[in-house]
């Protein structure tokens, strides 16, 4: 039912909607996502909503932002599975050490029970 495509699809193949988002937000988001295409799409959507986005590809980049500008970050959105020394849960714990009231959203396209809150 789905036609075969001879070339690999790109994020640029899908046009962004021209519809104006009815919601306008303010604030600064630290987005941590190791997949470049996912990071680009999420950054674009968040910016269209009116947010300032600092995008990081891994926990080391995110920690650098938190160390230098952490007081100005209003929300942390982090992937749970990332390469490097920290996964998303560990990064969230690190962020909360310095900003106990920082809202955090943990996202993932990875389905593994070892990252559940209980385990």
N, CA, C and O atoms as a MOPAC input file, in Angstrom:
PM7 MOZYME 1SCF
protein

 N      0.79500 1    -1.20000 1     0.00000 1
 C      0.00000 1     0.00000 1     0.00000 1
 C      0.84100 1     1.26900 1     0.00000 1
 O      0.40100 1     2.30700 1    -0.49500 1
 N      2.05200 1     1.19300 1     0.55400 1
 C      2.93000 1     2.35000 1     0.58500 1
 C      3.95400 1     2.16700 1    -0.52600 1
 O      4.61200 1     1.12900 1    -0.59100 1
 N      4.10200 1     3.16900 1    -1.41000 1
 C      5.04500 1     2.99600 1    -2.52400 1
 C      6.49100 1     2.94600 1    -2.04800 1
 O      6.85300 1     3.58500 1    -1.06000 1
 N      7.30400 1     2.19000 1    -2.75300 1
 C      8.72100 1     2.08600 1    -2.43600 1
 C      9.41100 1     3.36400 1    -2.88200 1
 O      9.16000 1     3.87000 1    -3.97600 1
 N     10.28000 1     3.88000 1    -2.02900 1
 C     11.04000 1     5.08800 1    -2.34300 1
 C     12.47500 1     4.67900 1    -2.57600 1
 O     13.04900 1     3.92600 1    -1.78900 1
 N     13.05200 1     5.16900 1    -3.64600 1
 C     14.40500 1     4.79100 1    -4.02000 1
 C     15.48600 1     5.55600 1    -3.26800 1
 O     16.64900 1     5.15400 1    -3.29100 1
 N     15.12600 1     6.65200 1    -2.60200 1
 C     16.13700 1     7.43200 1    -1.89000 1
 C     15.70700 1     7.59600 1    -0.43600 1
 O     14.52900 1     7.47500 1    -0.10100 1
 N     16.66800 1     7.86800 1     0.39900 1
 C     16.40300 1     8.06200 1     1.82100 1
 C     15.68100 1     9.39700 1     2.02100 1
 O     16.07100 1    10.41700 1     1.45300 1
 N     14.64400 1     9.37600 1     2.82000 1
 C     13.89400 1    10.59600 1     3.09100 1
 C     14.71100 1    11.51900 1     3.98600 1
 O     15.53600 1    11.06800 1     4.78100 1
 N     14.47300 1    12.78600 1     3.84600 1
 C     15.16700 1    13.80000 1     4.63200 1
 C     14.14100 1    14.62000 1     5.38500 1
 O     12.98300 1    14.71000 1     4.97900 1
 N     14.57300 1    15.21600 1     6.47900 1
 C     13.68400 1    16.07900 1     7.24500 1
 C     13.22900 1    17.25700 1     6.39600 1
 O     12.15500 1    17.81200 1     6.62700 1
 N     14.03400 1    17.63800 1     5.42100 1
 C     13.69500 1    18.75500 1     4.55000 1
 C     12.62200 1    18.38300 1     3.53700 1
 O     12.04200 1    19.27400 1     2.91700 1
 N     12.33600 1    17.09500 1     3.34700 1
 C     11.30200 1    16.66400 1     2.42000 1
 C      9.90300 1    16.99700 1     2.91800 1
 O      8.98500 1    17.19200 1     2.12100 1
 N      9.74300 1    17.06000 1     4.21800 1
 C      8.42000 1    17.31900 1     4.79300 1
 C      8.28700 1    18.81300 1     5.06800 1
 O      9.00200 1    19.34800 1     5.91500 1
 N      7.38600 1    19.49200 1     4.36900 1
 C      7.24500 1    20.93400 1     4.60700 1
 C      6.63000 1    21.20400 1     5.98000 1
 O      5.78100 1    20.45500 1     6.46200 1
 N      7.07900 1    22.28200 1     6.58300 1
 C      6.48400 1    22.69200 1     7.85200 1
 C      5.08800 1    23.23400 1     7.56600 1
 O      4.87100 1    23.85800 1     6.52800 1
 N      4.14800 1    23.00500 1     8.46500 1
 C      2.80800 1    23.54100 1     8.25400 1
 C      2.85100 1    25.06400 1     8.17200 1
 O      3.62000 1    25.71600 1     8.87800 1
 N      2.02100 1    25.61200 1     7.30700 1
 C      1.98200 1    27.06700 1     7.17900 1
 C      0.98800 1    27.67300 1     8.15800 1
 O      0.95300 1    28.89000 1     8.33800 1
 N      0.18700 1    26.83600 1     8.78600 1
 C     -0.79000 1    27.29400 1     9.76400 1
 C     -0.07300 1    27.96800 1    10.94200 1
 O      0.93900 1    27.47200 1    11.43600 1
 N     -0.60700 1    29.07700 1    11.36600 1
 C     -0.03700 1    29.78200 1    12.50700 1
 C     -0.46400 1    29.06600 1    13.77800 1
 O     -1.64100 1    28.75300 1    13.95800 1
 N      0.50000 1    28.80800 1    14.66100 1
 C      0.18100 1    28.16200 1    15.91800 1
 C     -0.62000 1    29.13500 1    16.77900 1
 O     -0.19300 1    30.27400 1    16.96600 1
 N     -1.75500 1    28.72000 1    17.30200 1
 C     -2.57000 1    29.63300 1    18.10500 1
 C     -1.95400 1    29.93900 1    19.47100 1
 O     -2.30500 1    30.93400 1    20.10600 1
 N     -1.04800 1    29.09700 1    19.91300 1
 C     -0.44900 1    29.24000 1    21.22900 1
 C      0.89000 1    29.94400 1    21.09900 1
 O      1.73100 1    29.52500 1    20.30300 1
 N      1.10200 1    31.00000 1    21.86300 1
 C      2.40000 1    31.67800 1    21.89300 1
 C      2.92600 1    31.60500 1    23.31000 1
 O      2.27600 1    32.05900 1    24.25100 1
 N      4.09900 1    31.03600 1    23.45400 1
 C      4.71400 1    30.85600 1    24.75600 1
 C      5.93600 1    31.75900 1    24.87500 1
 O      6.45400 1    32.26700 1    23.88000 1
 N      6.37500 1    31.94300 1    26.08500 1
 C      7.63000 1    32.64000 1    26.33100 1
 C      8.46100 1    31.78700 1    27.26500 1
 O      7.92600 1    30.96700 1    28.01200 1
 N      9.74600 1    31.97500 1    27.22400 1
 C     10.62800 1    31.24400 1    28.11900 1
 C     11.75900 1    30.60300 1    27.35700 1
 O     11.84700 1    30.68200 1    26.13200 1
 N     12.61200 1    29.97100 1    28.11300 1
 C     13.82200 1    29.36300 1    27.56300 1
 C     13.81800 1    27.87100 1    27.86800 1
 O     13.63900 1    27.46100 1    29.01500 1
 N     14.01600 1    27.06700 1    26.83100 1
 C     14.01200 1    25.61500 1    26.93800 1
 C     15.40700 1    25.08300 1    26.60800 1
 O     16.02800 1    25.49000 1    25.62600 1
 N     15.87600 1    24.17900 1    27.43800 1
 C     17.08300 1    23.42400 1    27.11300 1
 C     16.61200 1    22.07400 1    26.59000 1
 O     16.07000 1    21.26200 1    27.33900 1
 N     16.82300 1    21.84300 1    25.30300 1
 C     16.41400 1    20.61400 1    24.63900 1
 C     17.64200 1    19.73300 1    24.43100 1
 O     18.60900 1    20.15200 1    23.79400 1
 N     17.60400 1    18.50700 1    24.96900 1
 C     18.73200 1    17.59100 1    24.87000 1
 C     18.27000 1    16.34300 1    24.12400 1
 O     17.45600 1    15.56900 1    24.62700 1
 N     18.80100 1    16.16300 1    22.92400 1
 C     18.40300 1    15.04900 1    22.06600 1
 C     19.59100 1    14.68700 1    21.17500 1
 O     20.11900 1    15.54800 1    20.47100 1
 N     20.01300 1    13.42900 1    21.20100 1
 C     21.19400 1    13.03400 1    20.43000 1
 C     20.91300 1    12.81700 1    18.95000 1
 O     21.84000 1    12.87100 1    18.14200 1
 N     19.66900 1    12.57400 1    18.57400 1
 C     19.33000 1    12.39100 1    17.16400 1
 C     19.17500 1    13.77000 1    16.51600 1
 O     18.28800 1    14.54100 1    16.88300 1
 N     20.04700 1    14.07100 1    15.55300 1
 C     20.08200 1    15.39600 1    14.95000 1
 C     18.74700 1    15.79700 1    14.32700 1
 O     18.29600 1    16.92600 1    14.52000 1
 N     18.11400 1    14.90200 1    13.59000 1
 C     16.85100 1    15.24600 1    12.93300 1
 C     15.73700 1    15.49100 1    13.94400 1
 O     14.95200 1    16.42600 1    13.78100 1
 N     15.65800 1    14.67700 1    14.97000 1
 C     14.64000 1    14.88100 1    16.00900 1
 C     14.89100 1    16.20400 1    16.71700 1
 O     13.95800 1    16.96300 1    16.97900 1
 N     16.15700 1    16.47800 1    17.02500 1
 C     16.50900 1    17.73400 1    17.69000 1
 C     16.11600 1    18.94100 1    16.83400 1
 O     15.59000 1    19.92400 1    17.35600 1
 N     16.36800 1    18.87200 1    15.52700 1
 C     16.01600 1    19.97100 1    14.63500 1
 C     14.50700 1    20.20200 1    14.56400 1
 O     14.04600 1    21.34200 1    14.62200 1
 N     13.74200 1    19.12100 1    14.43900 1
 C     12.28600 1    19.25000 1    14.35800 1
 C     11.71800 1    19.80600 1    15.66400 1
 O     10.91900 1    20.74100 1    15.64800 1
 N     12.13000 1    19.23200 1    16.78600 1
 C     11.62500 1    19.72200 1    18.07200 1
 C     12.01200 1    21.18400 1    18.30300 1
 O     11.20200 1    21.97000 1    18.79300 1
 N     13.23700 1    21.54600 1    17.95400 1
 C     13.67600 1    22.93600 1    18.11000 1
 C     12.81400 1    23.86700 1    17.27300 1
 O     12.39500 1    24.92500 1    17.74200 1
 N     12.55300 1    23.47600 1    16.04300 1
 C     11.74500 1    24.30700 1    15.14300 1
 C     10.32600 1    24.49400 1    15.69800 1
 O      9.80300 1    25.60800 1    15.70200 1
 N      9.72100 1    23.42600 1    16.15400 1
 C      8.36100 1    23.52100 1    16.70000 1
 C      8.33400 1    24.40800 1    17.94500 1
 O      7.45500 1    25.26000 1    18.08400 1
 N      9.28700 1    24.21200 1    18.84000 1
 C      9.32500 1    25.00600 1    20.06800 1
 C      9.56100 1    26.48500 1    19.76300 1
 O      8.97200 1    27.35200 1    20.40800 1
 N     10.41400 1    26.77600 1    18.79000 1
 C     10.65200 1    28.17800 1    18.40200 1
 C      9.40700 1    28.79500 1    17.78600 1
 O      9.10400 1    29.96300 1    18.03100 1
 N      8.68900 1    28.02200 1    16.99100 1
 C      7.44100 1    28.54100 1    16.39500 1
 C      6.39700 1    28.83900 1    17.46900 1
 O      5.51000 1    29.66800 1    17.26600 1
 N      6.50400 1    28.17800 1    18.58300 1
 C      5.59600 1    28.45200 1    19.69700 1
 C      6.04000 1    29.68000 1    20.48600 1
 O      5.33700 1    30.11600 1    21.39700 1
 N      7.19500 1    30.24100 1    20.14600 1
 C      7.66700 1    31.45300 1    20.78800 1
 C      8.76400 1    31.25900 1    21.81200 1
 O      9.19800 1    32.22500 1    22.44000 1
 N      9.22000 1    30.04100 1    21.99400 1
 C     10.23600 1    29.75600 1    23.00500 1
 C     11.64900 1    29.96000 1    22.46800 1
 O     11.90800 1    29.75100 1    21.28300 1
 N     12.54300 1    30.36300 1    23.33500 1
 C     13.97200 1    30.38100 1    23.01200 1
 C     14.48700 1    28.97400 1    23.31000 1
 O     14.22800 1    28.42900 1    24.38300 1
 N     15.21200 1    28.39300 1    22.36500 1
 C     15.66600 1    27.00600 1    22.52100 1
 C     17.19000 1    26.93600 1    22.49300 1
 O     17.83100 1    27.40400 1    21.55200 1
 N     17.75100 1    26.34600 1    23.53500 1
 C     19.15600 1    25.94800 1    23.54600 1
 C     19.14400 1    24.45500 1    23.27100 1
 O     18.61200 1    23.68200 1    24.06800 1
 N     19.71900 1    24.04300 1    22.15900 1
 C     19.71500 1    22.63100 1    21.79300 1
 C     21.07700 1    22.01000 1    22.07200 1
 O     22.11400 1    22.56900 1    21.71400 1
 N     21.06000 1    20.85000 1    22.71200 1
 C     22.28500 1    20.12300 1    23.03100 1
 C     22.15900 1    18.70000 1    22.50700 1
 O     21.08600 1    18.09800 1    22.55200 1
 N     23.28100 1    18.16900 1    22.00600 1
 C     23.28300 1    16.82200 1    21.43200 1
 C     23.59200 1    15.73500 1    22.44500 1
 O     23.42000 1    14.55000 1    22.15600 1
 N     24.05000 1    16.12900 1    23.64000 1
 C     24.40500 1    15.12800 1    24.64500 1
 C     24.43700 1    15.78600 1    26.02800 1
 O     24.25800 1    16.99700 1    26.15900 1
 N     24.66700 1    14.97300 1    27.04200 1
 C     24.64200 1    15.48200 1    28.41600 1
 C     25.78500 1    16.45200 1    28.69800 1
 O     25.61800 1    17.38300 1    29.48700 1
 N     26.93600 1    16.25300 1    28.07200 1
 C     28.06900 1    17.17000 1    28.29800 1
 C     27.73200 1    18.57500 1    27.81100 1
 O     28.02000 1    19.55500 1    28.49800 1
 N     27.12500 1    18.68000 1    26.63400 1
 C     26.70200 1    19.98700 1    26.11800 1
 C     25.63100 1    20.59200 1    27.01800 1
 O     25.65300 1    21.79200 1    27.29300 1
 N     24.69800 1    19.77100 1    27.47500 1
 C     23.62800 1    20.25600 1    28.35400 1
 C     24.18800 1    20.75000 1    29.68400 1
 O     23.76800 1    21.79100 1    30.18900 1
 N     25.13100 1    20.00500 1    30.24900 1
 C     25.74100 1    20.41500 1    31.51400 1
 C     26.45400 1    21.75300 1    31.36200 1
 O     26.42500 1    22.57000 1    32.28200 1
 N     27.09000 1    21.99100 1    30.22400 1
 C     27.76300 1    23.26800 1    29.98400 1
 C     26.76200 1    24.41500 1    29.98600 1
 O     27.03300 1    25.47400 1    30.55200 1
 N     25.61600 1    24.21300 1    29.36200 1
 C     24.56900 1    25.24200 1    29.36300 1
 C     24.05500 1    25.46000 1    30.77800 1
 O     23.88900 1    26.60100 1    31.21100 1
 N     23.80300 1    24.37900 1    31.49700 1
 C     23.29100 1    24.49900 1    32.86400 1
 C     24.29300 1    25.20200 1    33.77600 1
 O     23.89500 1    25.96300 1    34.65900 1
 N     25.58500 1    24.95800 1    33.57400 1
 C     26.60500 1    25.60200 1    34.40700 1
 C     26.70200 1    27.09500 1    34.12800 1
 O     26.83800 1    27.89100 1    35.05700 1
 N     26.63500 1    27.48300 1    32.85800 1
 C     26.82600 1    28.89000 1    32.50700 1
 C     25.53500 1    29.70100 1    32.52100 1
 O     25.55400 1    30.89100 1    32.83400 1
 N     24.42000 1    29.06800 1    32.18700 1
 C     23.16100 1    29.79700 1    32.01800 1
 C     21.98000 1    29.10200 1    32.67500 1
 O     20.83300 1    29.39900 1    32.34100 1
 N     22.22700 1    28.19700 1    33.58900 1
 C     21.16900 1    27.39000 1    34.18300 1
 C     20.05800 1    28.18200 1    34.84200 1
 O     18.90300 1    27.75600 1    34.83100 1
 N     20.38800 1    29.32200 1    35.41100 1
 C     19.37100 1    30.13200 1    36.08800 1
 C     18.35300 1    30.69500 1    35.10600 1
 O     17.24400 1    31.05400 1    35.50000 1
 N     18.72200 1    30.77400 1    33.83100 1
 C     17.81600 1    31.32600 1    32.82500 1
 C     17.01300 1    30.25700 1    32.09700 1
 O     16.17000 1    30.58700 1    31.26200 1
 N     17.25500 1    28.98300 1    32.39400 1
 C     16.52300 1    27.88800 1    31.75300 1
 C     15.20400 1    27.68400 1    32.50100 1
 O     15.18600 1    27.48800 1    33.71600 1
 N     14.09500 1    27.73500 1    31.74500 1
 C     12.76500 1    27.58500 1    32.34200 1
 C     12.22700 1    26.16600 1    32.26800 1
 O     11.31800 1    25.80600 1    33.01600 1
 N     12.78600 1    25.35300 1    31.36600 1
 C     12.30800 1    23.99200 1    31.17300 1
 C     13.42000 1    23.16000 1    30.55200 1
 O     14.10000 1    23.60900 1    29.62900 1
 N     13.60100 1    21.95000 1    31.06000 1
 C     14.54100 1    20.98900 1    30.48000 1
 C     13.72400 1    19.88500 1    29.81500 1
 O     12.88500 1    19.24500 1    30.44900 1
 N     13.98600 1    19.67500 1    28.52400 1
 C     13.39600 1    18.54800 1    27.79700 1
 C     14.56600 1    17.67400 1    27.38500 1
 O     15.44000 1    18.11900 1    26.64000 1
 N     14.59400 1    16.43600 1    27.86000 1
 C     15.72700 1    15.56700 1    27.56200 1
 C     15.29300 1    14.18600 1    27.11000 1
 O     14.33400 1    13.60900 1    27.62200 1
 N     16.02500 1    13.67900 1    26.14000 1
 C     15.86800 1    12.29100 1    25.72100 1
 C     16.37400 1    11.41200 1    26.86700 1
 O     17.29600 1    11.80200 1    27.58300 1
 N     15.79300 1    10.26300 1    27.04100 1
 C     16.22200 1     9.39200 1    28.13200 1
 C     17.44900 1     8.57000 1    27.75200 1
 O     18.29900 1     8.30500 1    28.60200 1
 N     17.55500 1     8.16000 1    26.48100 1
 C     18.66500 1     7.32400 1    26.04200 1
 C     19.61100 1     8.18900 1    25.21200 1
 O     19.25600 1     8.65400 1    24.12900 1
 N     20.82400 1     8.39800 1    25.73800 1
 C     21.81500 1     9.22300 1    25.04700 1
 C     23.19600 1     8.61500 1    25.22100 1
 O     23.47100 1     7.94900 1    26.21900 1
 N     24.06000 1     8.84800 1    24.24600 1
 C     25.44300 1     8.39400 1    24.40700 1
 C     26.16300 1     9.28800 1    25.40900 1
 O     25.71700 1    10.40100 1    25.68600 1
 N     27.24700 1     8.81500 1    25.93800 1
 C     28.03100 1     9.63300 1    26.85300 1
 C     27.92800 1     9.14700 1    28.27500 1
 O     27.50400 1     8.02400 1    28.54800 1
 N     28.32300 1    10.01500 1    29.16700 1
 C     28.42900 1     9.62300 1    30.56800 1
 C     27.10800 1     9.62400 1    31.32500 1
 O     27.01000 1     9.00500 1    32.38400 1
 N     26.08800 1    10.30800 1    30.80500 1
 C     24.79800 1    10.40200 1    31.50600 1
 C     23.64800 1    10.11400 1    30.55800 1
 O     23.66700 1    10.53000 1    29.39900 1
 N     22.64900 1     9.40300 1    31.05300 1
 C     21.40900 1     9.28800 1    30.29400 1
 C     20.48300 1    10.42400 1    30.74500 1
 O     20.87000 1    11.24100 1    31.58100 1
 N     19.29000 1    10.47800 1    30.21000 1
 C     18.36700 1    11.56300 1    30.52000 1
 C     17.94400 1    11.63300 1    31.97600 1
 O     17.78800 1    12.72500 1    32.52100 1
 N     17.75500 1    10.47600 1    32.61900 1
 C     17.37900 1    10.47400 1    34.03600 1
 C     18.50300 1    11.03600 1    34.89900 1
 O     18.25600 1    11.80000 1    35.83200 1
 N     19.72000 1    10.65800 1    34.58800 1
 C     20.86700 1    11.17100 1    35.34400 1
 C     21.05200 1    12.66700 1    35.11000 1
 O     21.39600 1    13.40300 1    36.03400 1
 N     20.82600 1    13.11600 1    33.88400 1
 C     20.90500 1    14.54500 1    33.58700 1
 C     19.82300 1    15.30500 1    34.34700 1
 O     20.07900 1    16.38800 1    34.87300 1
 N     18.62500 1    14.74800 1    34.40700 1
 C     17.54000 1    15.39000 1    35.15500 1
 C     17.90800 1    15.51800 1    36.63900 1
 O     17.66600 1    16.55700 1    37.25300 1
 N     18.48600 1    14.47400 1    37.20200 1
 C     18.91600 1    14.53800 1    38.60900 1
 C     19.99300 1    15.60300 1    38.79900 1
 O     19.96200 1    16.35600 1    39.77200 1
 N     20.93700 1    15.66300 1    37.87400 1
 C     21.99600 1    16.67900 1    37.92200 1
 C     21.39500 1    18.09300 1    37.87100 1
 O     21.78300 1    18.96900 1    38.64300 1
 N     20.45200 1    18.29800 1    36.96000 1
 C     19.82200 1    19.61600 1    36.81600 1
 C     19.07100 1    20.00600 1    38.07900 1
 O     19.11000 1    21.16400 1    38.49600 1
 N     18.39000 1    19.04400 1    38.68900 1
 C     17.61400 1    19.32500 1    39.90200 1
 C     18.49600 1    19.63500 1    41.10600 1
 O     18.03700 1    20.29200 1    42.04000 1
 N     19.74800 1    19.18000 1    41.11000 1
 C     20.65600 1    19.49500 1    42.22100 1
 C     20.85100 1    21.00000 1    42.34900 1
 O     20.93400 1    21.52900 1    43.45800 1
 N     20.92600 1    21.69100 1    41.20500 1
 C     21.14800 1    23.13100 1    41.20700 1
 C     19.87000 1    23.94100 1    41.06300 1
 O     19.82800 1    25.10800 1    41.45400 1
 N     18.83400 1    23.34000 1    40.51000 1
 C     17.55200 1    24.02200 1    40.29800 1
 C     16.42200 1    23.09100 1    40.70200 1
 O     15.80200 1    22.47000 1    39.83900 1
 N     16.13800 1    22.97800 1    42.00400 1
 C     15.15100 1    22.00900 1    42.48000 1
 C     13.74300 1    22.18000 1    41.90300 1
 O     12.98000 1    21.21500 1    41.85200 1
 N     13.39200 1    23.38400 1    41.47300 1
 C     12.04100 1    23.60600 1    40.95800 1
 C     11.97600 1    23.60000 1    39.42700 1
 O     10.92700 1    23.89200 1    38.85400 1
 N     13.09000 1    23.27100 1    38.76100 1
 C     13.11700 1    23.26600 1    37.29600 1
 C     12.17300 1    22.19400 1    36.75200 1
 O     12.31800 1    21.01800 1    37.08600 1
 N     11.20600 1    22.58800 1    35.91600 1
 C     10.35000 1    21.58000 1    35.28000 1
 C     11.16400 1    20.76600 1    34.27600 1
 O     12.00100 1    21.31000 1    33.55500 1
 N     10.91000 1    19.46100 1    34.23700 1
 C     11.65800 1    18.56800 1    33.35400 1
 C     10.68700 1    17.64000 1    32.63800 1
 O      9.79500 1    17.05100 1    33.24900 1
 N     10.87900 1    17.52500 1    31.33400 1
 C     10.12700 1    16.56300 1    30.52900 1
 C     11.13800 1    15.58000 1    29.96500 1
 O     12.11000 1    15.98100 1    29.32500 1
 N     10.91200 1    14.29400 1    30.20100 1
 C     11.79800 1    13.25300 1    29.68400 1
 C     11.07200 1    12.56300 1    28.53800 1
 O      9.94700 1    12.08800 1    28.69100 1
 N     11.73600 1    12.51600 1    27.39100 1
 C     11.13100 1    11.95400 1    26.18700 1
 C     11.94700 1    10.76800 1    25.70000 1
 O     13.11700 1    10.61800 1    26.05300 1
 N     11.31700 1     9.92400 1    24.88100 1
 C     12.05300 1     8.81600 1    24.29000 1
 C     11.24300 1     8.16000 1    23.18900 1
 O     10.01400 1     8.11400 1    23.23000 1
 N     11.96500 1     7.66000 1    22.21200 1
 C     11.37500 1     6.78400 1    21.21900 1
 C     11.80000 1     5.34900 1    21.48500 1
 O     11.53500 1     4.45200 1    20.68500 1
 N     12.46100 1     5.14300 1    22.61400 1
 C     13.02600 1     3.84600 1    22.97100 1
 C     12.12900 1     3.18400 1    24.00800 1
 O     11.78800 1     3.80300 1    25.01600 1
 N     11.75200 1     1.96400 1    23.77800 1
 C     10.86200 1     1.26500 1    24.70100 1
 C     11.66500 1     0.21800 1    25.46700 1
 O     11.93900 1    -0.87000 1    24.96000 1
 N     12.03500 1     0.56900 1    26.69300 1
 C     12.78500 1    -0.37300 1    27.50300 1
 C     12.39400 1    -0.15700 1    28.96700 1
 O     12.48800 1     0.95700 1    29.48200 1
 N     11.96800 1    -1.20200 1    29.61500 1
 C     11.46900 1    -1.08600 1    30.98300 1
 C     12.54900 1    -0.68500 1    31.99000 1
 O     12.22100 1    -0.23500 1    33.08800 1
 N     13.81200 1    -0.83700 1    31.64400 1
 C     14.85100 1    -0.48300 1    32.61000 1
 C     14.89700 1     1.03000 1    32.89200 1
 O     15.53300 1     1.46200 1    33.85300 1
 N     14.22200 1     1.83200 1    32.05300 1
 C     14.18900 1     3.26400 1    32.27100 1
 C     12.86200 1     3.73600 1    32.86700 1
 O     12.57800 1     4.93300 1    32.88200 1
 N     12.06800 1     2.81400 1    33.34900 1
 C     10.81000 1     3.20600 1    33.98100 1
 C     11.10400 1     3.83400 1    35.33500 1
 O     12.14400 1     3.54500 1    35.92700 1
 N     10.20500 1     4.69400 1    35.84900 1
 C     10.45500 1     5.34100 1    37.14300 1
 C     10.72300 1     4.37200 1    38.27800 1
 O     11.43900 1     4.70300 1    39.22200 1
 N     10.15600 1     3.18300 1    38.19400 1
 C     10.34900 1     2.22000 1    39.28200 1
 C     11.60300 1     1.37200 1    39.10900 1
 O     11.99700 1     0.64900 1    40.02400 1
 N     12.23600 1     1.45900 1    37.93000 1
 C     13.28500 1     0.50900 1    37.75100 1
 C     14.56900 1     0.94600 1    37.28500 1
 O     15.47800 1     0.13100 1    37.12800 1

